[in-house]
Amino acid sequence: MKINPYDQNDYTPVPSKFTLFMRKCVIWQFIRFIAINLKMLVVVSKSH
């Protein structure tokens, strides 16, 4: 059995094509932006 100092499993995972698409998709980013802002509004409104 040969032990390699660095194996492919030692590196960070590579994102899938779908993940890369979602990161670049402006429409999806806008939807996430609205969702996060709505969550922040709920949190702030509960604290006041």
N, CA, C, O and CB atoms as a CASP TS submission, in Angstrom:
PFRMAT TS
TARGET T0000
AUTHOR 0000-0000-0000
METHOD Language model
MODEL 1
PARENT N/A
ATOM      1  N   MET     1       0.844  -1.188   0.000  1.00  0.00           N
ATOM      2  CA  MET     1       0.000   0.000   0.000  1.00  0.00           C
ATOM      3  C   MET     1       0.886   1.248   0.000  1.00  0.00           C
ATOM      4  O   MET     1       1.755   1.405   0.858  1.00  0.00           O
ATOM      5  CB  MET     1      -0.958   0.000   1.228  1.00  0.00           C
ATOM      6  N   LYS     2       0.658   2.115  -0.955  1.00  0.00           N
ATOM      7  CA  LYS     2       1.434   3.338  -1.059  1.00  0.00           C
ATOM      8  C   LYS     2       0.641   4.497  -0.449  1.00  0.00           C
ATOM      9  O   LYS     2      -0.534   4.683  -0.763  1.00  0.00           O
ATOM     10  CB  LYS     2       1.799   3.635  -2.536  1.00  0.00           C
ATOM     11  N   ILE     3       1.284   5.265   0.415  1.00  0.00           N
ATOM     12  CA  ILE     3       0.632   6.404   1.051  1.00  0.00           C
ATOM     13  C   ILE     3       1.137   7.678   0.374  1.00  0.00           C
ATOM     14  O   ILE     3       2.332   7.973   0.389  1.00  0.00           O
ATOM     15  CB  ILE     3       0.910   6.433   2.596  1.00  0.00           C
ATOM     16  N   ASN     4       0.222   8.412  -0.209  1.00  0.00           N
ATOM     17  CA  ASN     4       0.571   9.673  -0.860  1.00  0.00           C
ATOM     18  C   ASN     4       0.457  10.814   0.157  1.00  0.00           C
ATOM     19  O   ASN     4      -0.466  10.819   0.972  1.00  0.00           O
ATOM     20  CB  ASN     4      -0.349   9.936  -2.094  1.00  0.00           C
ATOM     21  N   PRO     5       1.368  11.766   0.119  1.00  0.00           N
ATOM     22  CA  PRO     5       1.278  12.862   1.075  1.00  0.00           C
ATOM     23  C   PRO     5       0.035  13.733   0.869  1.00  0.00           C
ATOM     24  O   PRO     5      -0.529  14.258   1.829  1.00  0.00           O
ATOM     25  CB  PRO     5       2.516  13.717   0.982  1.00  0.00           C
ATOM     26  N   TYR     6      -0.378  13.880  -0.370  1.00  0.00           N
ATOM     27  CA  TYR     6      -1.580  14.653  -0.665  1.00  0.00           C
ATOM     28  C   TYR     6      -2.478  13.832  -1.565  1.00  0.00           C
ATOM     29  O   TYR     6      -2.065  13.363  -2.626  1.00  0.00           O
ATOM     30  CB  TYR     6      -1.230  16.013  -1.325  1.00  0.00           C
ATOM     31  N   ASP     7      -3.685  13.672  -1.134  1.00  0.00           N
ATOM     32  CA  ASP     7      -4.660  12.915  -1.896  1.00  0.00           C
ATOM     33  C   ASP     7      -5.706  13.897  -2.421  1.00  0.00           C
ATOM     34  O   ASP     7      -5.827  15.006  -1.901  1.00  0.00           O
ATOM     35  CB  ASP     7      -5.317  11.790  -1.026  1.00  0.00           C
ATOM     36  N   GLN     8      -6.445  13.510  -3.424  1.00  0.00           N
ATOM     37  CA  GLN     8      -7.488  14.368  -3.984  1.00  0.00           C
ATOM     38  C   GLN     8      -8.538  14.707  -2.930  1.00  0.00           C
ATOM     39  O   GLN     8      -9.141  15.778  -2.983  1.00  0.00           O
ATOM     40  CB  GLN     8      -8.150  13.690  -5.191  1.00  0.00           C
ATOM     41  N   ASN     9      -8.761  13.814  -1.984  1.00  0.00           N
ATOM     42  CA  ASN     9      -9.763  14.050  -0.947  1.00  0.00           C
ATOM     43  C   ASN     9      -9.322  15.098   0.071  1.00  0.00           C
ATOM     44  O   ASN     9     -10.140  15.556   0.869  1.00  0.00           O
ATOM     45  CB  ASN     9     -10.077  12.757  -0.237  1.00  0.00           C
ATOM     46  N   ASP    10      -8.061  15.480   0.060  1.00  0.00           N
ATOM     47  CA  ASP    10      -7.562  16.478   1.000  1.00  0.00           C
ATOM     48  C   ASP    10      -7.917  17.906   0.593  1.00  0.00           C
ATOM     49  O   ASP    10      -7.821  18.821   1.410  1.00  0.00           O
ATOM     50  CB  ASP    10      -6.067  16.349   1.133  1.00  0.00           C
ATOM     51  N   TYR    11      -8.314  18.101  -0.627  1.00  0.00           N
ATOM     52  CA  TYR    11      -8.605  19.439  -1.120  1.00  0.00           C
ATOM     53  C   TYR    11     -10.062  19.797  -0.885  1.00  0.00           C
ATOM     54  O   TYR    11     -10.899  18.937  -0.611  1.00  0.00           O
ATOM     55  CB  TYR    11      -8.268  19.548  -2.603  1.00  0.00           C
ATOM     56  N   THR    12     -10.340  21.080  -0.999  1.00  0.00           N
ATOM     57  CA  THR    12     -11.717  21.530  -0.793  1.00  0.00           C
ATOM     58  C   THR    12     -12.615  20.993  -1.904  1.00  0.00           C
ATOM     59  O   THR    12     -12.150  20.756  -3.018  1.00  0.00           O
ATOM     60  CB  THR    12     -11.787  23.077  -0.742  1.00  0.00           C
ATOM     61  N   PRO    13     -13.888  20.803  -1.606  1.00  0.00           N
ATOM     62  CA  PRO    13     -14.793  20.280  -2.623  1.00  0.00           C
ATOM     63  C   PRO    13     -15.010  21.297  -3.757  1.00  0.00           C
ATOM     64  O   PRO    13     -15.006  22.508  -3.533  1.00  0.00           O
ATOM     65  CB  PRO    13     -16.139  19.903  -1.986  1.00  0.00           C
ATOM     66  N   VAL    14     -15.193  20.793  -4.934  1.00  0.00           N
ATOM     67  CA  VAL    14     -15.433  21.630  -6.107  1.00  0.00           C
ATOM     68  C   VAL    14     -16.944  21.782  -6.265  1.00  0.00           C
ATOM     69  O   VAL    14     -17.664  20.784  -6.276  1.00  0.00           O
ATOM     70  CB  VAL    14     -14.780  21.012  -7.403  1.00  0.00           C
ATOM     71  N   PRO    15     -17.436  23.025  -6.389  1.00  0.00           N
ATOM     72  CA  PRO    15     -18.888  23.200  -6.537  1.00  0.00           C
ATOM     73  C   PRO    15     -19.387  22.624  -7.855  1.00  0.00           C
ATOM     74  O   PRO    15     -18.671  22.581  -8.855  1.00  0.00           O
ATOM     75  CB  PRO    15     -19.258  24.684  -6.446  1.00  0.00           C
ATOM     76  N   SER    16     -20.637  22.186  -7.820  1.00  0.00           N
ATOM     77  CA  SER    16     -21.231  21.612  -9.030  1.00  0.00           C
ATOM     78  C   SER    16     -21.572  22.729 -10.020  1.00  0.00           C
ATOM     79  O   SER    16     -21.510  23.913  -9.688  1.00  0.00           O
ATOM     80  CB  SER    16     -22.503  20.786  -8.680  1.00  0.00           C
ATOM     81  N   LYS    17     -21.925  22.336 -11.215  1.00  0.00           N
ATOM     82  CA  LYS    17     -22.285  23.325 -12.238  1.00  0.00           C
ATOM     83  C   LYS    17     -23.534  24.085 -11.832  1.00  0.00           C
ATOM     84  O   LYS    17     -23.653  25.280 -12.103  1.00  0.00           O
ATOM     85  CB  LYS    17     -22.501  22.646 -13.599  1.00  0.00           C
ATOM     86  N   PHE    18     -24.473  23.395 -11.179  1.00  0.00           N
ATOM     87  CA  PHE    18     -25.697  24.064 -10.723  1.00  0.00           C
ATOM     88  C   PHE    18     -25.374  25.112  -9.665  1.00  0.00           C
ATOM     89  O   PHE    18     -25.933  26.208  -9.689  1.00  0.00           O
ATOM     90  CB  PHE    18     -26.700  23.037 -10.162  1.00  0.00           C
ATOM     91  N   THR    19     -24.479  24.787  -8.742  1.00  0.00           N
ATOM     92  CA  THR    19     -24.081  25.735  -7.701  1.00  0.00           C
ATOM     93  C   THR    19     -23.415  26.959  -8.315  1.00  0.00           C
ATOM     94  O   THR    19     -23.707  28.090  -7.927  1.00  0.00           O
ATOM     95  CB  THR    19     -23.133  25.066  -6.693  1.00  0.00           C
ATOM     96  N   LEU    20     -22.531  26.737  -9.261  1.00  0.00           N
ATOM     97  CA  LEU    20     -21.883  27.863  -9.934  1.00  0.00           C
ATOM     98  C   LEU    20     -22.900  28.723 -10.684  1.00  0.00           C
ATOM     99  O   LEU    20     -22.793  29.949 -10.696  1.00  0.00           O
ATOM    100  CB  LEU    20     -20.810  27.355 -10.903  1.00  0.00           C
ATOM    101  N   PHE    21     -23.883  28.079 -11.305  1.00  0.00           N
ATOM    102  CA  PHE    21     -24.925  28.821 -12.010  1.00  0.00           C
ATOM    103  C   PHE    21     -25.721  29.687 -11.046  1.00  0.00           C
ATOM    104  O   PHE    21     -26.005  30.850 -11.336  1.00  0.00           O
ATOM    105  CB  PHE    21     -25.860  27.861 -12.750  1.00  0.00           C
ATOM    106  N   MET    22     -26.084  29.114  -9.884  1.00  0.00           N
ATOM    107  CA  MET    22     -26.875  29.863  -8.910  1.00  0.00           C
ATOM    108  C   MET    22     -26.082  31.030  -8.326  1.00  0.00           C
ATOM    109  O   MET    22     -26.665  32.059  -7.982  1.00  0.00           O
ATOM    110  CB  MET    22     -27.344  28.937  -7.788  1.00  0.00           C
ATOM    111  N   ARG    23     -24.781  30.888  -8.211  1.00  0.00           N
ATOM    112  CA  ARG    23     -23.948  31.985  -7.706  1.00  0.00           C
ATOM    113  C   ARG    23     -23.878  33.136  -8.699  1.00  0.00           C
ATOM    114  O   ARG    23     -23.734  34.291  -8.299  1.00  0.00           O
ATOM    115  CB  ARG    23     -22.540  31.483  -7.395  1.00  0.00           C
ATOM    116  N   LYS    24     -23.976  32.834  -9.986  1.00  0.00           N
ATOM    117  CA  LYS    24     -23.858  33.861 -11.018  1.00  0.00           C
ATOM    118  C   LYS    24     -25.206  34.416 -11.471  1.00  0.00           C
ATOM    119  O   LYS    24     -25.255  35.457 -12.127  1.00  0.00           O
ATOM    120  CB  LYS    24     -23.125  33.301 -12.205  1.00  0.00           C
ATOM    121  N   CYS    25     -26.284  33.746 -11.134  1.00  0.00           N
ATOM    122  CA  CYS    25     -27.619  34.116 -11.612  1.00  0.00           C
ATOM    123  C   CYS    25     -28.110  35.376 -10.880  1.00  0.00           C
ATOM    124  O   CYS    25     -28.327  35.351  -9.669  1.00  0.00           O
ATOM    125  CB  CYS    25     -28.621  32.939 -11.404  1.00  0.00           C
ATOM    126  N   VAL    26     -28.279  36.457 -11.614  1.00  0.00           N
ATOM    127  CA  VAL    26     -28.685  37.732 -11.024  1.00  0.00           C
ATOM    128  C   VAL    26     -30.100  37.651 -10.459  1.00  0.00           C
ATOM    129  O   VAL    26     -30.383  38.234  -9.412  1.00  0.00           O
ATOM    130  CB  VAL    26     -28.600  38.852 -12.065  1.00  0.00           C
ATOM    131  N   ILE    27     -30.980  36.939 -11.139  1.00  0.00           N
ATOM    132  CA  ILE    27     -32.369  36.807 -10.670  1.00  0.00           C
ATOM    133  C   ILE    27     -32.388  36.103  -9.316  1.00  0.00           C
ATOM    134  O   ILE    27     -33.080  36.550  -8.401  1.00  0.00           O
ATOM    135  CB  ILE    27     -33.235  36.022 -11.703  1.00  0.00           C
ATOM    136  N   TRP    28     -31.641  35.010  -9.174  1.00  0.00           N
ATOM    137  CA  TRP    28     -31.594  34.288  -7.909  1.00  0.00           C
ATOM    138  C   TRP    28     -30.987  35.151  -6.809  1.00  0.00           C
ATOM    139  O   TRP    28     -31.457  35.123  -5.671  1.00  0.00           O
ATOM    140  CB  TRP    28     -30.794  32.994  -8.064  1.00  0.00           C
ATOM    141  N   GLN    29     -29.954  35.914  -7.133  1.00  0.00           N
ATOM    142  CA  GLN    29     -29.343  36.795  -6.146  1.00  0.00           C
ATOM    143  C   GLN    29     -30.333  37.851  -5.673  1.00  0.00           C
ATOM    144  O   GLN    29     -30.366  38.187  -4.489  1.00  0.00           O
ATOM    145  CB  GLN    29     -28.095  37.463  -6.725  1.00  0.00           C
ATOM    146  N   PHE    30     -31.133  38.372  -6.582  1.00  0.00           N
ATOM    147  CA  PHE    30     -32.143  39.363  -6.205  1.00  0.00           C
ATOM    148  C   PHE    30     -33.203  38.748  -5.297  1.00  0.00           C
ATOM    149  O   PHE    30     -33.623  39.373  -4.323  1.00  0.00           O
ATOM    150  CB  PHE    30     -32.803  39.958  -7.458  1.00  0.00           C
ATOM    151  N   ILE    31     -33.637  37.536  -5.605  1.00  0.00           N
ATOM    152  CA  ILE    31     -34.625  36.849  -4.762  1.00  0.00           C
ATOM    153  C   ILE    31     -34.062  36.618  -3.370  1.00  0.00           C
ATOM    154  O   ILE    31     -34.756  36.848  -2.379  1.00  0.00           O
ATOM    155  CB  ILE    31     -35.046  35.506  -5.395  1.00  0.00           C
ATOM    156  N   ARG    32     -32.820  36.169  -3.279  1.00  0.00           N
ATOM    157  CA  ARG    32     -32.188  35.954  -1.974  1.00  0.00           C
ATOM    158  C   ARG    32     -32.027  37.271  -1.217  1.00  0.00           C
ATOM    159  O   ARG    32     -32.197  37.314   0.001  1.00  0.00           O
ATOM    160  CB  ARG    32     -30.820  35.275  -2.146  1.00  0.00           C
ATOM    161  N   PHE    33     -31.699  38.344  -1.935  1.00  0.00           N
ATOM    162  CA  PHE    33     -31.555  39.661  -1.332  1.00  0.00           C
ATOM    163  C   PHE    33     -32.866  40.089  -0.678  1.00  0.00           C
ATOM    164  O   PHE    33     -32.870  40.558   0.461  1.00  0.00           O
ATOM    165  CB  PHE    33     -31.116  40.693  -2.384  1.00  0.00           C
ATOM    166  N   ILE    34     -33.976  39.930  -1.394  1.00  0.00           N
ATOM    167  CA  ILE    34     -35.294  40.288  -0.854  1.00  0.00           C
ATOM    168  C   ILE    34     -35.618  39.416   0.358  1.00  0.00           C
ATOM    169  O   ILE    34     -36.097  39.924   1.372  1.00  0.00           O
ATOM    170  CB  ILE    34     -36.394  40.134  -1.940  1.00  0.00           C
ATOM    171  N   ALA    35     -35.362  38.113   0.264  1.00  0.00           N
ATOM    172  CA  ALA    35     -35.676  37.204   1.370  1.00  0.00           C
ATOM    173  C   ALA    35     -34.884  37.559   2.627  1.00  0.00           C
ATOM    174  O   ALA    35     -35.437  37.566   3.727  1.00  0.00           O
ATOM    175  CB  ALA    35     -35.388  35.755   0.964  1.00  0.00           C
ATOM    176  N   ILE    36     -33.607  37.851   2.473  1.00  0.00           N
ATOM    177  CA  ILE    36     -32.784  38.202   3.629  1.00  0.00           C
ATOM    178  C   ILE    36     -33.243  39.524   4.227  1.00  0.00           C
ATOM    179  O   ILE    36     -33.276  39.668   5.449  1.00  0.00           O
ATOM    180  CB  ILE    36     -31.301  38.282   3.235  1.00  0.00           C
ATOM    181  N   ASN    37     -33.594  40.484   3.392  1.00  0.00           N
ATOM    182  CA  ASN    37     -34.089  41.761   3.907  1.00  0.00           C
ATOM    183  C   ASN    37     -35.403  41.592   4.659  1.00  0.00           C
ATOM    184  O   ASN    37     -35.623  42.245   5.679  1.00  0.00           O
ATOM    185  CB  ASN    37     -34.270  42.755   2.766  1.00  0.00           C
ATOM    186  N   LEU    38     -36.275  40.723   4.164  1.00  0.00           N
ATOM    187  CA  LEU    38     -37.535  40.473   4.877  1.00  0.00           C
ATOM    188  C   LEU    38     -37.270  39.821   6.236  1.00  0.00           C
ATOM    189  O   LEU    38     -37.922  40.162   7.224  1.00  0.00           O
ATOM    190  CB  LEU    38     -38.465  39.576   4.029  1.00  0.00           C
ATOM    191  N   LYS    39     -36.330  38.898   6.290  1.00  0.00           N
ATOM    192  CA  LYS    39     -35.980  38.276   7.567  1.00  0.00           C
ATOM    193  C   LYS    39     -35.436  39.313   8.544  1.00  0.00           C
ATOM    194  O   LYS    39     -35.765  39.293   9.730  1.00  0.00           O
ATOM    195  CB  LYS    39     -34.950  37.155   7.356  1.00  0.00           C
ATOM    196  N   MET    40     -34.601  40.219   8.039  1.00  0.00           N
ATOM    197  CA  MET    40     -34.054  41.267   8.912  1.00  0.00           C
ATOM    198  C   MET    40     -35.160  42.186   9.410  1.00  0.00           C
ATOM    199  O   MET    40     -35.142  42.598  10.570  1.00  0.00           O
ATOM    200  CB  MET    40     -32.982  42.087   8.170  1.00  0.00           C
ATOM    201  N   LEU    41     -36.118  42.511   8.555  1.00  0.00           N
ATOM    202  CA  LEU    41     -37.239  43.350   8.982  1.00  0.00           C
ATOM    203  C   LEU    41     -38.038  42.687  10.092  1.00  0.00           C
ATOM    204  O   LEU    41     -38.463  43.357  11.033  1.00  0.00           O
ATOM    205  CB  LEU    41     -38.151  43.660   7.801  1.00  0.00           C
ATOM    206  N   VAL    42     -38.247  41.379   9.994  1.00  0.00           N
ATOM    207  CA  VAL    42     -38.984  40.660  11.029  1.00  0.00           C
ATOM    208  C   VAL    42     -38.219  40.703  12.345  1.00  0.00           C
ATOM    209  O   VAL    42     -38.815  40.943  13.394  1.00  0.00           O
ATOM    210  CB  VAL    42     -39.240  39.203  10.605  1.00  0.00           C
ATOM    211  N   VAL    43     -36.919  40.474  12.306  1.00  0.00           N
ATOM    212  CA  VAL    43     -36.102  40.476  13.524  1.00  0.00           C
ATOM    213  C   VAL    43     -36.101  41.871  14.159  1.00  0.00           C
ATOM    214  O   VAL    43     -36.249  42.002  15.374  1.00  0.00           O
ATOM    215  CB  VAL    43     -34.650  40.025  13.208  1.00  0.00           C
ATOM    216  N   VAL    44     -35.936  42.904  13.339  1.00  0.00           N
ATOM    217  CA  VAL    44     -35.908  44.260  13.868  1.00  0.00           C
ATOM    218  C   VAL    44     -37.267  44.659  14.413  1.00  0.00           C
ATOM    219  O   VAL    44     -37.349  45.314  15.451  1.00  0.00           O
ATOM    220  CB  VAL    44     -35.464  45.242  12.794  1.00  0.00           C
ATOM    221  N   SER    45     -38.324  44.277  13.734  1.00  0.00           N
ATOM    222  CA  SER    45     -39.669  44.649  14.209  1.00  0.00           C
ATOM    223  C   SER    45     -40.016  43.949  15.525  1.00  0.00           C
ATOM    224  O   SER    45     -40.773  44.491  16.330  1.00  0.00           O
ATOM    225  CB  SER    45     -40.725  44.303  13.144  1.00  0.00           C
ATOM    226  N   LYS    46     -39.475  42.762  15.748  1.00  0.00           N
ATOM    227  CA  LYS    46     -39.709  42.073  17.018  1.00  0.00           C
ATOM    228  C   LYS    46     -38.959  42.728  18.153  1.00  0.00           C
ATOM    229  O   LYS    46     -39.411  42.681  19.297  1.00  0.00           O
ATOM    230  CB  LYS    46     -39.305  40.617  16.914  1.00  0.00           C
ATOM    231  N   SER    47     -37.822  43.339  17.865  1.00  0.00           N
ATOM    232  CA  SER    47     -37.024  43.930  18.932  1.00  0.00           C
ATOM    233  C   SER    47     -37.506  45.319  19.318  1.00  0.00           C
ATOM    234  O   SER    47     -37.105  45.834  20.362  1.00  0.00           O
ATOM    235  CB  SER    47     -35.580  43.994  18.516  1.00  0.00           C
ATOM    236  N   HIS    48     -38.358  45.941  18.502  1.00  0.00           N
ATOM    237  CA  HIS    48     -38.833  47.281  18.833  1.00  0.00           C
ATOM    238  C   HIS    48     -40.258  47.280  19.298  1.00  0.00           C
ATOM    239  O   HIS    48     -40.805  48.336  19.615  1.00  0.00           O
ATOM    240  CB  HIS    48     -38.696  48.189  17.657  1.00  0.00           C
TER
END
